[in-house]
Amino acid sequence: MTERRAILSGSTFEEQIGYARAVVDGDWVHVSGTTGFDYGTMTISDDVVEQAEQCLRNIEFALAEAECTFADVVRVRYLLPDREDFEPCWPVLRRYFGGVRPAATMLVCGLADPRMKIEIEVDARRGSGTAVTVAS
C-alpha cells in the first residue's frame, strides 16, 4: 500500500482552512501554495523578494520533512497578483531552481490576503534529484 501522510508547518491557515503544507503520496510530494509568511511569528515582509525567500524557506522545511530537497522538485508554480513583481524575484528563484530546472508556470491572480505578493507551490519526487541535462 502506498504511503500517504500530511506534513503540517504550524501555519494558522492550515487549521483555519483545512489543508496540509504538503502531502506525501508514495514517492511524490505535493507542497501546497506557500506564501512569504514566517509561520513562527505569522508575520510577512512588504518586500516581494523577501517574501520569495521566505516562501522557499517554508517549502524547504516541508521538503525536508518529506525526505526531499529542491533537487527532487519536478514542477513549480509561481502565483503573483502583480506581474511586475516577478522579475525582481528571478535571482532568488534561479538560486534555488537553476540547477534543477523543473517545469515551471507563472500565473497572475489574486491571492487570499492583500499582503501576499507571491505564492509558490511545488511537486517533487523523492530520490529523483540528479544533475540536470539541458537539451538543446
A tleap script that builds the chain and sets N, CA, C and O, in Angstrom:
source leaprc.protein.ff14SB
mol = sequence {
  NMET THR GLU ARG ARG ALA ILE LEU SER GLY
  SER THR PHE GLU GLU GLN ILE GLY TYR ALA
  ARG ALA VAL VAL ASP GLY ASP TRP VAL HIE
  VAL SER GLY THR THR GLY PHE ASP TYR GLY
  THR MET THR ILE SER ASP ASP VAL VAL GLU
  GLN ALA GLU GLN CYS LEU ARG ASN ILE GLU
  PHE ALA LEU ALA GLU ALA GLU CYS THR PHE
  ALA ASP VAL VAL ARG VAL ARG TYR LEU LEU
  PRO ASP ARG GLU ASP PHE GLU PRO CYS TRP
  PRO VAL LEU ARG ARG TYR PHE GLY GLY VAL
  ARG PRO ALA ALA THR MET LEU VAL CYS GLY
  LEU ALA ASP PRO ARG MET LYS ILE GLU ILE
  GLU VAL ASP ALA ARG ARG GLY SER GLY THR
  ALA VAL THR VAL ALA CSER
}
set mol.1.N position { 0.843 -1.189 0.000 }
set mol.1.CA position { 0.000 0.000 0.000 }
set mol.1.C position { 0.886 1.249 0.000 }
set mol.1.O position { 1.891 1.299 0.709 }
set mol.2.N position { 0.519 2.239 -0.782 }
set mol.2.CA position { 1.278 3.471 -0.900 }
set mol.2.C position { 1.134 4.306 0.370 }
set mol.2.O position { 0.039 4.482 0.905 }
set mol.3.N position { 2.277 4.814 0.833 }
set mol.3.CA position { 2.287 5.693 1.998 }
set mol.3.C position { 1.651 7.034 1.629 }
set mol.3.O position { 1.959 7.600 0.579 }
set mol.4.N position { 0.779 7.535 2.476 }
set mol.4.CA position { 0.229 8.875 2.316 }
set mol.4.C position { 0.210 9.518 3.693 }
set mol.4.O position { -0.365 8.986 4.642 }
set mol.5.N position { 0.864 10.693 3.779 }
set mol.5.CA position { 0.854 11.395 5.058 }
set mol.5.C position { 0.888 12.892 4.826 }
set mol.5.O position { 1.394 13.382 3.816 }
set mol.6.N position { 0.337 13.596 5.790 }
set mol.6.CA position { 0.289 15.056 5.726 }
set mol.6.C position { 1.446 15.637 6.523 }
set mol.6.O position { 1.825 15.113 7.571 }
set mol.7.N position { 1.999 16.727 6.008 }
set mol.7.CA position { 3.043 17.488 6.694 }
set mol.7.C position { 2.459 18.845 7.028 }
set mol.7.O position { 1.977 19.557 6.147 }
set mol.8.N position { 2.503 19.202 8.300 }
set mol.8.CA position { 1.973 20.491 8.756 }
set mol.8.C position { 3.130 21.401 9.140 }
set mol.8.O position { 4.153 20.944 9.650 }
set mol.9.N position { 2.954 22.707 8.888 }
set mol.9.CA position { 4.008 23.668 9.202 }
set mol.9.C position { 3.735 24.449 10.475 }
set mol.9.O position { 4.634 25.095 11.013 }
set mol.10.N position { 2.516 24.396 10.955 }
set mol.10.CA position { 2.144 25.215 12.099 }
set mol.10.C position { 1.452 26.501 11.690 }
set mol.10.O position { 1.074 27.299 12.548 }
set mol.11.N position { 1.279 26.715 10.395 }
set mol.11.CA position { 0.567 27.896 9.917 }
set mol.11.C position { -0.871 27.861 10.415 }
set mol.11.O position { -1.524 26.818 10.374 }
set mol.12.N position { -1.359 28.999 10.884 }
set mol.12.CA position { -2.753 29.052 11.322 }
set mol.12.C position { -3.700 28.829 10.146 }
set mol.12.O position { -4.831 28.380 10.335 }
set mol.13.N position { -3.241 29.144 8.924 }
set mol.13.CA position { -4.081 28.947 7.744 }
set mol.13.C position { -4.428 27.471 7.553 }
set mol.13.O position { -5.547 27.147 7.154 }
set mol.14.N position { -3.484 26.579 7.832 }
set mol.14.CA position { -3.731 25.147 7.656 }
set mol.14.C position { -4.907 24.696 8.515 }
set mol.14.O position { -5.769 23.944 8.061 }
set mol.15.N position { -4.932 25.154 9.738 }
set mol.15.CA position { -6.018 24.787 10.648 }
set mol.15.C position { -7.328 25.466 10.242 }
set mol.15.O position { -8.378 24.824 10.211 }
set mol.16.N position { -7.267 26.754 9.933 }
set mol.16.CA position { -8.480 27.505 9.611 }
set mol.16.C position { -9.140 27.033 8.328 }
set mol.16.O position { -10.367 26.995 8.240 }
set mol.17.N position { -8.339 26.674 7.328 }
set mol.17.CA position { -8.877 26.314 6.018 }
set mol.17.C position { -9.037 24.806 5.885 }
set mol.17.O position { -9.942 24.342 5.191 }
set mol.18.N position { -8.166 24.030 6.542 }
set mol.18.CA position { -8.268 22.577 6.500 }
set mol.18.C position { -7.430 21.943 5.413 }
set mol.18.O position { -7.946 21.178 4.597 }
set mol.19.N position { -6.144 22.248 5.389 }
set mol.19.CA position { -5.242 21.640 4.411 }
set mol.19.C position { -3.896 21.390 5.076 }
set mol.19.O position { -3.666 21.807 6.211 }
set mol.20.N position { -3.011 20.705 4.358 }
set mol.20.CA position { -1.658 20.428 4.843 }
set mol.20.C position { -0.659 21.222 4.023 }
set mol.20.O position { -0.898 21.508 2.850 }
set mol.21.N position { 0.449 21.574 4.633 }
set mol.21.CA position { 1.529 22.253 3.895 }
set mol.21.C position { 1.995 21.369 2.746 }
set mol.21.O position { 2.284 21.854 1.653 }
set mol.22.N position { 2.065 20.066 3.006 }
set mol.22.CA position { 2.465 19.127 1.953 }
set mol.22.C position { 1.796 17.786 2.206 }
set mol.22.O position { 1.416 17.457 3.330 }
set mol.23.N position { 1.664 17.024 1.129 }
set mol.23.CA position { 1.174 15.655 1.218 }
set mol.23.C position { 2.194 14.760 0.536 }
set mol.23.O position { 2.584 14.991 -0.609 }
set mol.24.N position { 2.615 13.736 1.261 }
set mol.24.CA position { 3.499 12.722 0.704 }
set mol.24.C position { 2.606 11.563 0.278 }
set mol.24.O position { 1.830 11.038 1.077 }
set mol.25.N position { 2.723 11.169 -0.987 }
set mol.25.CA position { 1.935 10.066 -1.532 }
set mol.25.C position { 2.908 9.157 -2.283 }
set mol.25.O position { 3.225 9.392 -3.449 }
set mol.26.N position { 3.374 8.117 -1.596 }
set mol.26.CA position { 4.427 7.280 -2.163 }
set mol.26.C position { 5.699 8.092 -2.292 }
set mol.26.O position { 6.151 8.698 -1.320 }
set mol.27.N position { 6.284 8.114 -3.484 }
set mol.27.CA position { 7.493 8.903 -3.722 }
set mol.27.C position { 7.186 10.339 -4.098 }
set mol.27.O position { 8.101 11.154 -4.206 }
set mol.28.N position { 5.914 10.667 -4.300 }
set mol.28.CA position { 5.534 12.021 -4.708 }
set mol.28.C position { 5.274 12.903 -3.498 }
set mol.28.O position { 4.689 12.470 -2.505 }
set mol.29.N position { 5.719 14.147 -3.602 }
set mol.29.CA position { 5.497 15.143 -2.551 }
set mol.29.C position { 4.866 16.359 -3.218 }
set mol.29.O position { 5.436 16.950 -4.135 }
set mol.30.N position { 3.687 16.718 -2.742 }
set mol.30.CA position { 2.948 17.862 -3.279 }
set mol.30.C position { 2.915 18.936 -2.198 }
set mol.30.O position { 2.273 18.769 -1.161 }
set mol.31.N position { 3.614 20.036 -2.452 }
set mol.31.CA position { 3.664 21.135 -1.481 }
set mol.31.C position { 2.629 22.178 -1.883 }
set mol.31.O position { 2.637 22.679 -3.007 }
set mol.32.N position { 1.749 22.493 -0.958 }
set mol.32.CA position { 0.692 23.474 -1.193 }
set mol.32.C position { 1.271 24.828 -1.551 }
set mol.32.O position { 2.442 25.109 -1.298 }
set mol.33.N position { 0.432 25.664 -2.146 }
set mol.33.CA position { 0.816 27.043 -2.377 }
set mol.33.C position { 1.311 27.639 -1.072 }
set mol.33.O position { 0.607 27.621 -0.063 }
set mol.34.N position { 2.517 28.164 -1.100 }
set mol.34.CA position { 3.208 28.614 0.108 }
set mol.34.C position { 3.556 30.080 -0.053 }
set mol.34.O position { 4.160 30.473 -1.052 }
set mol.35.N position { 3.182 30.884 0.918 }
set mol.35.CA position { 3.419 32.322 0.847 }
set mol.35.C position { 4.607 32.711 1.715 }
set mol.35.O position { 5.253 31.863 2.331 }
set mol.36.N position { 4.877 34.000 1.750 }
set mol.36.CA position { 6.039 34.531 2.453 }
set mol.36.C position { 5.829 34.781 3.927 }
set mol.36.O position { 6.599 35.524 4.535 }
set mol.37.N position { 4.812 34.184 4.522 }
set mol.37.CA position { 4.635 34.326 5.960 }
set mol.37.C position { 5.706 33.536 6.701 }
set mol.37.O position { 6.033 32.411 6.325 }
set mol.38.N position { 6.242 34.129 7.746 }
set mol.38.CA position { 7.067 33.401 8.706 }
set mol.38.C position { 6.058 32.762 9.649 }
set mol.38.O position { 5.432 33.452 10.453 }
set mol.39.N position { 5.901 31.443 9.552 }
set mol.39.CA position { 4.832 30.769 10.294 }
set mol.39.C position { 5.062 30.763 11.794 }
set mol.39.O position { 4.114 30.583 12.559 }
set mol.40.N position { 6.294 30.954 12.230 }
set mol.40.CA position { 6.560 31.030 13.662 }
set mol.40.C position { 5.978 32.285 14.295 }
set mol.40.O position { 5.505 32.253 15.431 }
set mol.41.N position { 6.015 33.399 13.551 }
set mol.41.CA position { 5.526 34.677 14.080 }
set mol.41.C position { 4.261 35.155 13.373 }
set mol.41.O position { 3.621 36.113 13.806 }
set mol.42.N position { 3.900 34.464 12.258 }
set mol.42.CA position { 2.777 34.851 11.409 }
set mol.42.C position { 2.901 36.308 10.960 }
set mol.42.O position { 1.929 37.063 10.941 }
set mol.43.N position { 4.142 36.675 10.596 }
set mol.43.CA position { 4.417 37.992 10.026 }
set mol.43.C position { 4.854 37.806 8.580 }
set mol.43.O position { 5.274 36.721 8.177 }
set mol.44.N position { 4.748 38.894 7.800 }
set mol.44.CA position { 5.127 38.843 6.394 }
set mol.44.C position { 5.765 40.181 6.014 }
set mol.44.O position { 5.294 41.242 6.422 }
set mol.45.N position { 6.835 40.115 5.234 }
set mol.45.CA position { 7.524 41.317 4.766 }
set mol.45.C position { 6.672 42.039 3.724 }
set mol.45.O position { 5.808 41.435 3.089 }
set mol.46.N position { 6.925 43.328 3.556 }
set mol.46.CA position { 6.280 44.097 2.487 }
set mol.46.C position { 7.009 43.924 1.155 }
set mol.46.O position { 6.474 44.288 0.107 }
set mol.47.N position { 8.223 43.374 1.185 }
set mol.47.CA position { 9.071 43.269 0.001 }
set mol.47.C position { 8.873 41.917 -0.695 }
set mol.47.O position { 8.983 40.870 -0.058 }
set mol.48.N position { 8.582 41.938 -1.995 }
set mol.48.CA position { 8.298 40.707 -2.731 }
set mol.48.C position { 9.501 39.767 -2.765 }
set mol.48.O position { 9.322 38.551 -2.699 }
set mol.49.N position { 10.711 40.293 -2.866 }
set mol.49.CA position { 11.897 39.438 -2.910 }
set mol.49.C position { 12.077 38.743 -1.555 }
set mol.49.O position { 12.381 37.552 -1.510 }
set mol.50.N position { 11.895 39.462 -0.474 }
set mol.50.CA position { 11.966 38.848 0.859 }
set mol.50.C position { 10.869 37.807 1.022 }
set mol.50.O position { 11.092 36.758 1.627 }
set mol.51.N position { 9.678 38.089 0.483 }
set mol.51.CA position { 8.599 37.107 0.540 }
set mol.51.C position { 8.974 35.845 -0.237 }
set mol.51.O position { 8.707 34.735 0.222 }
set mol.52.N position { 9.589 36.006 -1.408 }
set mol.52.CA position { 10.007 34.847 -2.203 }
set mol.52.C position { 11.015 34.007 -1.419 }
set mol.52.O position { 10.922 32.779 -1.404 }
set mol.53.N position { 11.972 34.659 -0.772 }
set mol.53.CA position { 12.955 33.946 0.055 }
set mol.53.C position { 12.261 33.149 1.158 }
set mol.53.O position { 12.597 31.990 1.402 }
set mol.54.N position { 11.286 33.781 1.824 }
set mol.54.CA position { 10.586 33.106 2.920 }
set mol.54.C position { 9.724 31.962 2.380 }
set mol.54.O position { 9.654 30.901 2.999 }
set mol.55.N position { 9.071 32.167 1.236 }
set mol.55.CA position { 8.312 31.071 0.603 }
set mol.55.C position { 9.208 29.856 0.445 }
set mol.55.O position { 8.827 28.741 0.799 }
set mol.56.N position { 10.400 30.081 -0.089 }
set mol.56.CA position { 11.303 28.973 -0.379 }
set mol.56.C position { 11.863 28.348 0.893 }
set mol.56.O position { 12.105 27.142 0.921 }
set mol.57.N position { 12.074 29.133 1.942 }
set mol.57.CA position { 12.470 28.548 3.235 }
set mol.57.C position { 11.347 27.663 3.768 }
set mol.57.O position { 11.601 26.575 4.287 }
set mol.58.N position { 10.094 28.136 3.639 }
set mol.58.CA position { 8.947 27.344 4.093 }
set mol.58.C position { 8.828 26.047 3.285 }
set mol.58.O position { 8.551 24.985 3.842 }
set mol.59.N position { 9.037 26.146 1.983 }
set mol.59.CA position { 8.979 24.968 1.118 }
set mol.59.C position { 10.125 24.016 1.456 }
set mol.59.O position { 9.930 22.801 1.494 }
set mol.60.N position { 11.314 24.560 1.700 }
set mol.60.CA position { 12.470 23.731 2.051 }
set mol.60.C position { 12.186 22.910 3.306 }
set mol.60.O position { 12.558 21.739 3.382 }
set mol.61.N position { 11.528 23.523 4.288 }
set mol.61.CA position { 11.160 22.820 5.520 }
set mol.61.C position { 10.223 21.654 5.199 }
set mol.61.O position { 10.418 20.543 5.693 }
set mol.62.N position { 9.204 21.909 4.371 }
set mol.62.CA position { 8.246 20.851 4.015 }
set mol.62.C position { 8.939 19.728 3.253 }
set mol.62.O position { 8.691 18.551 3.514 }
set mol.63.N position { 9.810 20.090 2.309 }
set mol.63.CA position { 10.534 19.066 1.548 }
set mol.63.C position { 11.413 18.218 2.473 }
set mol.63.O position { 11.468 16.996 2.332 }
set mol.64.N position { 12.089 18.862 3.406 }
set mol.64.CA position { 12.958 18.130 4.338 }
set mol.64.C position { 12.132 17.158 5.183 }
set mol.64.O position { 12.555 16.029 5.430 }
set mol.65.N position { 10.958 17.601 5.622 }
set mol.65.CA position { 10.073 16.717 6.392 }
set mol.65.C position { 9.650 15.505 5.564 }
set mol.65.O position { 9.368 14.437 6.108 }
set mol.66.N position { 9.610 15.682 4.241 }
set mol.66.CA position { 9.233 14.605 3.329 }
set mol.66.C position { 10.450 13.839 2.808 }
set mol.66.O position { 10.332 13.003 1.911 }
set mol.67.N position { 11.632 14.136 3.386 }
set mol.67.CA position { 12.885 13.496 2.983 }
set mol.67.C position { 13.233 13.805 1.527 }
set mol.67.O position { 13.659 12.929 0.775 }
set mol.68.N position { 13.044 15.068 1.148 }
set mol.68.CA position { 13.357 15.573 -0.194 }
set mol.68.C position { 14.214 16.819 -0.063 }
set mol.68.O position { 14.412 17.364 1.023 }
set mol.69.N position { 14.716 17.248 -1.216 }
set mol.69.CA position { 15.384 18.541 -1.312 }
set mol.69.C position { 14.864 19.244 -2.566 }
set mol.69.O position { 14.037 18.693 -3.292 }
set mol.70.N position { 15.343 20.447 -2.814 }
set mol.70.CA position { 14.966 21.145 -4.035 }
set mol.70.C position { 15.403 20.372 -5.277 }
set mol.70.O position { 14.798 20.521 -6.339 }
set mol.71.N position { 16.441 19.551 -5.157 }
set mol.71.CA position { 16.902 18.753 -6.295 }
set mol.71.C position { 15.841 17.762 -6.768 }
set mol.71.O position { 15.901 17.296 -7.905 }
set mol.72.N position { 14.877 17.436 -5.918 }
set mol.72.CA position { 13.814 16.489 -6.262 }
set mol.72.C position { 12.598 17.166 -6.895 }
set mol.72.O position { 11.671 16.482 -7.329 }
set mol.73.N position { 12.589 18.490 -6.953 }
set mol.73.CA position { 11.435 19.219 -7.484 }
set mol.73.C position { 11.355 19.049 -8.999 }
set mol.73.O position { 12.329 19.279 -9.714 }
set mol.74.N position { 10.176 18.640 -9.475 }
set mol.74.CA position { 9.974 18.447 -10.916 }
set mol.74.C position { 9.009 19.479 -11.505 }
set mol.74.O position { 8.947 19.637 -12.724 }
set mol.75.N position { 8.253 20.185 -10.653 }
set mol.75.CA position { 7.269 21.161 -11.127 }
set mol.75.C position { 7.158 22.275 -10.104 }
set mol.75.O position { 7.079 22.016 -8.903 }
set mol.76.N position { 7.153 23.523 -10.577 }
set mol.76.CA position { 6.967 24.686 -9.700 }
set mol.76.C position { 5.950 25.620 -10.352 }
set mol.76.O position { 5.931 25.796 -11.571 }
set mol.77.N position { 5.113 26.208 -9.513 }
set mol.77.CA position { 4.141 27.200 -9.977 }
set mol.77.C position { 4.309 28.460 -9.135 }
set mol.77.O position { 4.367 28.413 -7.906 }
set mol.78.N position { 4.385 29.584 -9.836 }
set mol.78.CA position { 4.505 30.884 -9.187 }
set mol.78.C position { 3.198 31.623 -9.402 }
set mol.78.O position { 2.715 31.711 -10.531 }
set mol.79.N position { 2.621 32.151 -8.340 }
set mol.79.CA position { 1.377 32.905 -8.428 }
set mol.79.C position { 1.622 34.289 -7.844 }
set mol.79.O position { 2.071 34.421 -6.706 }
set mol.80.N position { 1.324 35.315 -8.628 }
set mol.80.CA position { 1.561 36.689 -8.189 }
set mol.80.C position { 0.387 37.571 -8.587 }
set mol.80.O position { -0.147 37.419 -9.686 }
set mol.81.N position { -0.024 38.486 -7.723 }
set mol.81.CA position { -1.070 39.440 -8.093 }
set mol.81.C position { -0.582 40.487 -9.096 }
set mol.81.O position { -1.377 41.014 -9.875 }
set mol.82.N position { 0.719 40.792 -9.082 }
set mol.82.CA position { 1.272 41.843 -9.933 }
set mol.82.C position { 2.420 41.273 -10.764 }
set mol.82.O position { 3.462 40.915 -10.214 }
set mol.83.N position { 2.240 41.185 -12.070 }
set mol.83.CA position { 3.265 40.595 -12.951 }
set mol.83.C position { 4.597 41.327 -12.841 }
set mol.83.O position { 5.646 40.723 -13.066 }
set mol.84.N position { 4.580 42.620 -12.499 }
set mol.84.CA position { 5.811 43.405 -12.374 }
set mol.84.C position { 6.682 42.916 -11.209 }
set mol.84.O position { 7.880 43.200 -11.177 }
set mol.85.N position { 6.100 42.194 -10.264 }
set mol.85.CA position { 6.858 41.693 -9.117 }
set mol.85.C position { 7.645 40.422 -9.432 }
set mol.85.O position { 8.492 40.010 -8.640 }
set mol.86.N position { 7.374 39.794 -10.584 }
set mol.86.CA position { 8.022 38.508 -10.867 }
set mol.86.C position { 9.515 38.652 -11.174 }
set mol.86.O position { 10.333 37.945 -10.586 }
set mol.87.N position { 9.871 39.536 -12.066 }
set mol.87.CA position { 11.272 39.652 -12.477 }
set mol.87.C position { 12.222 39.966 -11.316 }
set mol.87.O position { 13.315 39.401 -11.278 }
set mol.88.N position { 11.861 40.839 -10.367 }
set mol.88.CA position { 12.784 41.062 -9.247 }
set mol.88.C position { 13.097 39.795 -8.445 }
set mol.88.O position { 14.119 39.727 -7.763 }
set mol.89.N position { 12.214 38.788 -8.527 }
set mol.89.CA position { 12.408 37.532 -7.789 }
set mol.89.C position { 13.300 36.540 -8.530 }
set mol.89.O position { 13.749 35.559 -7.938 }
set mol.90.N position { 13.564 36.778 -9.811 }
set mol.90.CA position { 14.306 35.809 -10.620 }
set mol.90.C position { 15.629 35.373 -10.012 }
set mol.90.O position { 15.917 34.176 -10.022 }
set mol.91.N position { 16.462 36.287 -9.474 }
set mol.91.CA position { 17.733 35.822 -8.898 }
set mol.91.C position { 17.532 34.830 -7.740 }
set mol.91.O position { 18.290 33.869 -7.611 }
set mol.92.N position { 16.534 35.058 -6.918 }
set mol.92.CA position { 16.234 34.145 -5.806 }
set mol.92.C position { 15.775 32.802 -6.356 }
set mol.92.O position { 16.242 31.752 -5.913 }
set mol.93.N position { 14.869 32.835 -7.312 }
set mol.93.CA position { 14.330 31.600 -7.884 }
set mol.93.C position { 15.434 30.811 -8.587 }
set mol.93.O position { 15.487 29.585 -8.480 }
set mol.94.N position { 16.309 31.506 -9.300 }
set mol.94.CA position { 17.415 30.852 -10.002 }
set mol.94.C position { 18.365 30.179 -9.007 }
set mol.94.O position { 18.895 29.102 -9.280 }
set mol.95.N position { 18.575 30.821 -7.852 }
set mol.95.CA position { 19.460 30.243 -6.834 }
set mol.95.C position { 18.932 28.886 -6.347 }
set mol.95.O position { 19.715 27.967 -6.104 }
set mol.96.N position { 17.631 28.763 -6.209 }
set mol.96.CA position { 17.032 27.519 -5.730 }
set mol.96.C position { 16.795 26.503 -6.851 }
set mol.96.O position { 16.935 25.300 -6.631 }
set mol.97.N position { 16.441 26.973 -8.045 }
set mol.97.CA position { 15.990 26.067 -9.099 }
set mol.97.C position { 16.886 26.033 -10.342 }
set mol.97.O position { 16.654 25.213 -11.231 }
set mol.98.N position { 17.899 26.895 -10.430 }
set mol.98.CA position { 18.716 26.980 -11.629 }
set mol.98.C position { 19.403 25.687 -12.015 }
set mol.98.O position { 19.526 25.384 -13.202 }
set mol.99.N position { 19.851 24.922 -11.037 }
set mol.99.CA position { 20.495 23.652 -11.328 }
set mol.99.C position { 19.526 22.494 -11.440 }
set mol.99.O position { 19.894 21.405 -11.880 }
set mol.100.N position { 18.286 22.732 -11.042 }
set mol.100.CA position { 17.256 21.676 -11.023 }
set mol.100.C position { 16.432 21.695 -12.309 }
set mol.100.O position { 16.098 20.651 -12.869 }
set mol.101.N position { 16.116 22.903 -12.759 }
set mol.101.CA position { 15.336 23.119 -13.977 }
set mol.101.C position { 14.001 22.385 -13.991 }
set mol.101.O position { 13.739 21.613 -14.913 }
set mol.102.N position { 13.145 22.607 -12.984 }
set mol.102.CA position { 11.825 21.980 -13.009 }
set mol.102.C position { 10.949 22.637 -14.076 }
set mol.102.O position { 11.227 23.754 -14.513 }
set mol.103.N position { 9.907 21.950 -14.487 }
set mol.103.CA position { 8.887 22.580 -15.321 }
set mol.103.C position { 8.278 23.697 -14.474 }
set mol.103.O position { 8.092 23.529 -13.269 }
set mol.104.N position { 7.967 24.831 -15.096 }
set mol.104.CA position { 7.514 25.986 -14.318 }
set mol.104.C position { 6.400 26.740 -15.027 }
set mol.104.O position { 6.329 26.779 -16.255 }
set mol.105.N position { 5.532 27.338 -14.215 }
set mol.105.CA position { 4.449 28.175 -14.708 }
set mol.105.C position { 4.337 29.383 -13.792 }
set mol.105.O position { 4.471 29.256 -12.575 }
set mol.106.N position { 4.092 30.552 -14.369 }
set mol.106.CA position { 3.815 31.756 -13.593 }
set mol.106.C position { 2.424 32.225 -13.964 }
set mol.106.O position { 2.104 32.377 -15.142 }
set mol.107.N position { 1.599 32.452 -12.956 }
set mol.107.CA position { 0.233 32.930 -13.156 }
set mol.107.C position { 0.037 34.248 -12.421 }
set mol.107.O position { 0.547 34.437 -11.316 }
set mol.108.N position { -0.695 35.144 -13.036 }
set mol.108.CA position { -1.092 36.382 -12.374 }
set mol.108.C position { -2.516 36.171 -11.881 }
set mol.108.O position { -3.423 35.884 -12.662 }
set mol.109.N position { -2.697 36.317 -10.572 }
set mol.109.CA position { -4.018 36.074 -9.979 }
set mol.109.C position { -4.087 36.747 -8.615 }
set mol.109.O position { -3.068 37.161 -8.062 }
set mol.110.N position { -5.267 36.850 -8.093 }
set mol.110.CA position { -5.440 37.371 -6.746 }
set mol.110.C position { -5.022 36.327 -5.722 }
set mol.110.O position { -5.184 35.129 -5.955 }
set mol.111.N position { -4.490 36.769 -4.599 }
set mol.111.CA position { -4.134 35.867 -3.508 }
set mol.111.C position { -5.055 36.137 -2.322 }
set mol.111.O position { -5.758 37.146 -2.292 }
set mol.112.N position { -5.048 35.236 -1.351 }
set mol.112.CA position { -6.018 35.263 -0.259 }
set mol.112.C position { -5.914 36.482 0.650 }
set mol.112.O position { -6.901 36.871 1.274 }
set mol.113.N position { -4.746 37.082 0.732 }
set mol.113.CA position { -4.515 38.200 1.652 }
set mol.113.C position { -3.781 39.284 0.856 }
set mol.113.O position { -2.813 38.974 0.162 }
set mol.114.N position { -4.210 40.531 0.938 }
set mol.114.CA position { -3.563 41.578 0.137 }
set mol.114.C position { -2.092 41.812 0.478 }
set mol.114.O position { -1.373 42.420 -0.314 }
set mol.115.N position { -1.630 41.344 1.639 }
set mol.115.CA position { -0.203 41.474 1.983 }
set mol.115.C position { 0.657 40.493 1.197 }
set mol.115.O position { 1.865 40.697 1.070 }
set mol.116.N position { 0.052 39.432 0.668 }
set mol.116.CA position { 0.784 38.400 -0.066 }
set mol.116.C position { 1.112 38.892 -1.465 }
set mol.116.O position { 0.226 39.314 -2.209 }
set mol.117.N position { 2.402 38.836 -1.823 }
set mol.117.CA position { 2.836 39.304 -3.144 }
set mol.117.C position { 3.301 38.162 -4.038 }
set mol.117.O position { 3.453 38.344 -5.246 }
set mol.118.N position { 3.528 36.987 -3.458 }
set mol.118.CA position { 3.924 35.807 -4.234 }
set mol.118.C position { 3.521 34.563 -3.457 }
set mol.118.O position { 3.569 34.530 -2.227 }
set mol.119.N position { 3.127 33.552 -4.200 }
set mol.119.CA position { 2.827 32.239 -3.639 }
set mol.119.C position { 3.504 31.227 -4.556 }
set mol.119.O position { 3.463 31.362 -5.779 }
set mol.120.N position { 4.122 30.217 -3.962 }
set mol.120.CA position { 4.855 29.217 -4.737 }
set mol.120.C position { 4.397 27.832 -4.303 }
set mol.120.O position { 4.272 27.555 -3.110 }
set mol.121.N position { 4.148 26.963 -5.278 }
set mol.121.CA position { 3.857 25.569 -4.956 }
set mol.121.C position { 4.765 24.674 -5.788 }
set mol.121.O position { 5.145 25.025 -6.905 }
set mol.122.N position { 5.107 23.522 -5.237 }
set mol.122.CA position { 5.992 22.600 -5.949 }
set mol.122.C position { 5.488 21.169 -5.828 }
set mol.122.O position { 4.773 20.807 -4.893 }
set mol.123.N position { 5.890 20.371 -6.811 }
set mol.123.CA position { 5.719 18.928 -6.779 }
set mol.123.C position { 7.112 18.337 -6.903 }
set mol.123.O position { 7.920 18.791 -7.713 }
set mol.124.N position { 7.385 17.326 -6.099 }
set mol.124.CA position { 8.694 16.681 -6.108 }
set mol.124.C position { 8.503 15.168 -6.096 }
set mol.124.O position { 7.467 14.658 -5.668 }
set mol.125.N position { 9.511 14.473 -6.569 }
set mol.125.CA position { 9.524 13.012 -6.499 }
set mol.125.C position { 10.777 12.606 -5.753 }
set mol.125.O position { 11.896 12.847 -6.205 }
set mol.126.N position { 10.572 11.984 -4.602 }
set mol.126.CA position { 11.691 11.610 -3.738 }
set mol.126.C position { 12.684 10.729 -4.490 }
set mol.126.O position { 12.313 9.782 -5.184 }
set mol.127.N position { 13.947 11.074 -4.327 }
set mol.127.CA position { 15.012 10.285 -4.923 }
set mol.127.C position { 15.290 10.603 -6.373 }
set mol.127.O position { 16.140 9.961 -6.990 }
set mol.128.N position { 14.596 11.577 -6.932 }
set mol.128.CA position { 14.810 11.905 -8.349 }
set mol.128.C position { 15.884 12.952 -8.546 }
set mol.128.O position { 16.265 13.231 -9.682 }
set mol.129.N position { 16.381 13.538 -7.470 }
set mol.129.CA position { 17.341 14.636 -7.568 }
set mol.129.C position { 18.684 14.203 -8.117 }
set mol.129.O position { 19.497 13.596 -7.420 }
set mol.130.N position { 18.894 14.525 -9.371 }
set mol.130.CA position { 20.162 14.249 -10.024 }
set mol.130.C position { 20.543 15.462 -10.849 }
set mol.130.O position { 19.766 16.408 -10.978 }
set mol.131.N position { 21.728 15.430 -11.399 }
set mol.131.CA position { 22.157 16.526 -12.263 }
set mol.131.C position { 21.208 16.624 -13.464 }
set mol.131.O position { 20.746 15.609 -13.985 }
set mol.132.N position { 20.932 17.830 -13.885 }
set mol.132.CA position { 20.009 18.072 -14.986 }
set mol.132.C position { 20.795 18.256 -16.264 }
set mol.132.O position { 21.771 19.005 -16.307 }
set mol.133.N position { 20.363 17.570 -17.300 }
set mol.133.CA position { 20.928 17.754 -18.629 }
set mol.133.C position { 19.964 18.627 -19.406 }
set mol.133.O position { 18.778 18.314 -19.505 }
set mol.134.N position { 20.460 19.709 -19.953 }
set mol.134.CA position { 19.616 20.626 -20.713 }
set mol.134.C position { 19.708 20.263 -22.189 }
set mol.134.O position { 20.782 20.315 -22.788 }
set mol.135.N position { 18.558 19.890 -22.771 }
set mol.135.CA position { 18.520 19.545 -24.193 }
set mol.135.C position { 18.577 20.819 -25.010 }
set mol.135.O position { 18.007 21.839 -24.624 }
set mol.136.N position { 19.261 20.761 -26.136 }
set mol.136.CA position { 19.346 21.958 -26.984 }
set mol.136.C position { 18.562 21.784 -28.257 }
set mol.136.O position { 18.523 22.692 -29.087 }
savepdb mol mol.pdb
quit
